[in-house]
Amino acid sequence: MAKKKQSLRIPNRASMFPWLLILGSVVAIVASFVLSLDDLRLLQNPNFIPSCNLNPVLSCGTVMQTHEASVFGFPNSWIGLAMFASVLTVGVALLAGATFKRWFWLTFKAGMFAGLLFAYWMFFESVFRIKALCPFWLSVDIVTITINWYLTIYLFDHGLLKVPTRLKRVVSFAQQHHLELLVTWIIVLIAFILQHFWYYYGQFL
C-alpha cells in the first residue's frame, strides 16, 4: 500500500507576524543604537567620521549634522530606540500568546503610521535638501515600511479594520499579493534613489 504523501505545513501570516515584529525591531534597534553612539562621538569630536560614511551620497555624518537629524531637539535615533522597543514588546507578547483589544491595535497602527510618515519626511529631506543618505536610517525606513504593511494586512485578516464594500476587491488583492506589492514598492524607492543620485553612481558604469 502506497504511503500517503505528507503535505508541507507552511506557516501562515498570523504565526509569522510576531516574528516579523521581533526581527524587524531588532534590526531597527541595532541601527538606532549605532546612530546614537555615533551622535555622541560626533558631539565629543567634530572631526569624528562615522563608519557608515561610504561615499558622498551614502554619508551618515552629513545627515547627522543637519537640524533634520534632531528635529525634536534630540537625535532622531532616540525615537527609533523607543519606538521599536515598544514594537519588540508587542511581538514578544504575541509570541507568548497574548491577545489585544481592537482599540489597542488601532492605537498601535496609528503610532506606526506616524512613524511611517516621519520616515518618509526624513527620506524626502535627505534626498532633496540634505542630498545625502544614511544607510542605517535607510534600514530603519525599510523596517518601518515592512512592519506597517504587514500590520495593515494583519488587521484586515482579523477584521480589525473596516473595509468599505467598494474597496473589498482591492483589499483582497493586497492580501493575496502582499509580498509582491511590498517588494515592488521597495524596488521603486531604490530606483528613485538611483535616478536622483545618478550623477554620482552613473560614473561607475
LINBELQUI-V505702 format. One record per pair of residues at least 4 apart in sequence whose ideal C-beta (glycine too) atoms are under 7 Angstrom apart, sorted by sequence separation. I is the first residue (numbers start at 1). J is the second residue. If there is no record, write none. Layout:
i: {I I}
j: {J J}
This chain:
i: {11 13 16 17 18 19 20 21 22 23 24 25 26 27 28 29 30 31 32 33 34 35 36 37 38 39 40 41 42 49 54 55 59 60 61 70 74 76 77 78 79 80 81 82 83 84 85 86 87 88 89 90 91 92 94 100 102 103 104 105 106 107 108 109 110 111 112 113 114 115 116 117 118 119 120 121 122 123 124 125 126 134 135 136 137 138 139 140 141 142 143 144 145 146 147 148 149 150 151 152 153 154 163 167 168 169 170 171 172 173 174 177 178 179 180 181 182 183 184 185 186 187 188 189 190 191 192 193 194 197 198 11 64 70 71 93 100 125 133 155 156 163 42 53 63 69 70 126 155 41 53 69 126 156 174 194 52 53 163 50 50 38 49 122 156 90 123 157 156 153 38 42 119 153 35 39 119 153 38 116 115 116 83 116 149 112 113 39 112 146 39 36 112 35 36 35 36 109 142 32 36 76 109 32 33 32 105 28 29 32 68 29 105 28 29 68 102 25 29 80 87 133 25 26 68 25 63 66 21 22 25 21 63 62 21 22 63 127 21 22 62 63 18 22 59 60 63 57 58 60 18 57 60 17 18 58 54 52 52 52 35 34 31 31 32 31 27 28 28 27 24 24 24 21 20 20 17 17 13 57 13 14 57 13 56}
j: {15 17 20 21 22 23 24 25 26 27 28 29 30 31 32 33 34 35 36 37 38 39 40 41 42 43 44 45 46 53 58 59 63 64 65 74 78 80 81 82 83 84 85 86 87 88 89 90 91 92 93 94 95 96 98 104 106 107 108 109 110 111 112 113 114 115 116 117 118 119 120 121 122 123 124 125 126 127 128 129 130 138 139 140 141 142 143 144 145 146 147 148 149 150 151 152 153 154 155 156 157 158 167 171 172 173 174 175 176 177 178 181 182 183 184 185 186 187 188 189 190 191 192 193 194 195 196 197 198 201 202 16 69 75 76 98 105 130 138 160 161 168 48 59 69 75 76 132 161 48 60 76 133 163 181 201 60 61 171 60 61 50 61 137 171 108 141 175 175 174 60 64 141 175 60 64 144 178 64 144 144 145 115 148 182 147 148 75 148 182 77 75 151 75 77 77 78 151 186 77 81 122 155 80 81 81 155 80 81 84 122 84 160 84 85 125 160 84 88 140 147 193 87 88 130 88 126 130 87 88 91 88 130 130 90 91 132 196 91 92 132 134 91 95 132 134 137 132 133 135 94 133 136 94 95 135 135 134 135 136 136 136 136 139 140 140 139 140 143 143 143 146 147 147 147 150 150 154 153 197 154 157 200 157 200}
